[in-house]
Amino acid sequence: MAASLHAGDVLAERYQMVDLLRESEGGWFWCAQDAVLRRQVAIHLIPDDDDRAEALMTAARRSAALVDRRNLRVLDADRHDGLCYVVNEWGQGVSLDSMLADEGPLPARQAAWLVAEVADTLAVAHSAGRAHGRLYPESVLVDENGQVRIIGFAVDAALHGLPADRREQDVRDLVAVLYAALTGRWPGPDGSSVPPAPREHGHPLRPRQVRAGIPRALDQICDEVLGHRPQGRNGGGRTLSHLGHRPTHDLHTAAGVRDALEEFLGDVATGSTTLPVEGAPQVEGQQKAEPASAKVSTNGHAPVAPARSSTTDLPTEAGMPVFHDDEQVEWLRARGNPPTPPPALEEPAARPLFAPDPEDGTPVRRPRAPRPAPDQGAEYWPWDTSAGPGPGATHGGGSSGHLPVVPPARQPGRRWLRLAWVIGLSALILLTVVAAYQLGGGGAGSDDEEPDEPSGAPPSAQVTPHDGVTATDFDPEGSPPRDENPELVPYAVDGDPNTSWITSSYLQQFGPGGLKSGVGLTLDLGTVKDVRLVEISVSGGSTSAEVYLGEEAPTDVSGLEPVGSGTDEETISVELDEAQQARYVTVWLTALPPVDSDFRGEIREVVVSG
């Protein structure tokens, strides 16, 4: 049953297989759609008679019992139809291995914060007697909201035949993830896509030997856990003691690694920080001594915050730290003392609503001197300033009175310029009318009368999609019964772009050297109708398609002439110059996008318009 699972098959009458993500060690990892809750899920499958089946069910129960916001939860687990399967919450984001491959090593503070998040979840799990068992860079995901999520808790180890209680190995893998985030190299066991770390005498080199600029505190954590250094002075587990009166952390536990990283970051959990204030430079190794009252909780949770004085800044109000390129981190803080408010605006001087009454004997309004009339026959010039502002005004040489209105000299060429403007505007209007008449199909010599269409409007704007279209799979070159996932065909014409018809997977591309020349769908319009435009929405990569029209359903494409073809990664549009009569529209895929090592096509929607 498991080997015959294809995209579109339904498991346990609930989970519809969408995409096979990985196949290894006799197991399958699928992306599926939960038909009950209508959401994406991740499913691990192995045969029911596999020796790992019982351990996988036990691991699923242990993972489901872990309540932590970073753990991608187990939603379901069962044995059905010869299969043992575990359903996990689907995580949408970027895994650490992809992040390192695309962007290179992370800045030191960002790497420390990310691994501290993972360490906090492991500390909670270890305190409850549970372990991840197989922590890799591929197991750490940063989702779309910037939150850290952990993949495959307990389940991944069971699928690889590893024992359940591997808490000590979890700590080594945790620090190995820190090493990888800082250097872009993986010091842990084989199985990660991150390049292996360079080794000397069987042990990985210190991070500072691989990449310059890594803080000594993080370098020492990696070296003491992964470099097999002698044990600390306490004689217990591996310890980390920095400069001065710094506290000691047990690096033999996930909680100790978490506390050491949080101390490097400035004790994020308790809100007290050693980060520089207002952009002041940070000296390497500079830290603030913790009060003696700060104690680590024994249940694996964050340390309890000590009492603060009124002058200490309040805890951070940001959900996540913001890291900068210069290794500095910025936190949003509430002000302990609010700033002094700005001074109040001065009130404007009161202005009376009405003008004040004039003094006694003064007229209410002063009459304005009349403007002298220009000489008869003289041209009026609106910008004439020869008239004074009032009686007694003087001009020029100081003589009183008003000067006669003198028209300015006539500017040569003004009338000819106006005439040229009128002639040019008339010619432009005439050309516009002639062009519109020709584009409208009303020119002389036109034999056929056609309805007027808006000038420049594309033909596709006038088409109307046909409704009531049905579809069948079309595989004339396949082996009997010559079907191509017929149960998914209705999704190609249901009007929902989130559902799709998916072809089978092929080892070779279509064409002369392939097994087939193509596969496709035949759409039935119900009756003979006009076809002007066929739009094919595809997914998965570059896809090529041809379109055939006919009044009868085709049995083969040999001898048929396509009305159009196209290649695209999203929408293939085949537009006809003139509408053609047809009842059946055949979409024939001639090239499929590569998926992993195979070739597989996907049609989300086909819209036929006339």
Order of alpha helices (4+ residues) and beta strands (2+ residues): beta-beta-beta-beta-alpha-beta-beta-beta-alpha-alpha-beta-beta-alpha-alpha-beta-beta-alpha-alpha-beta-beta-alpha-beta-beta-beta-beta-alpha-beta-beta-beta-beta-beta-beta-beta-beta-beta
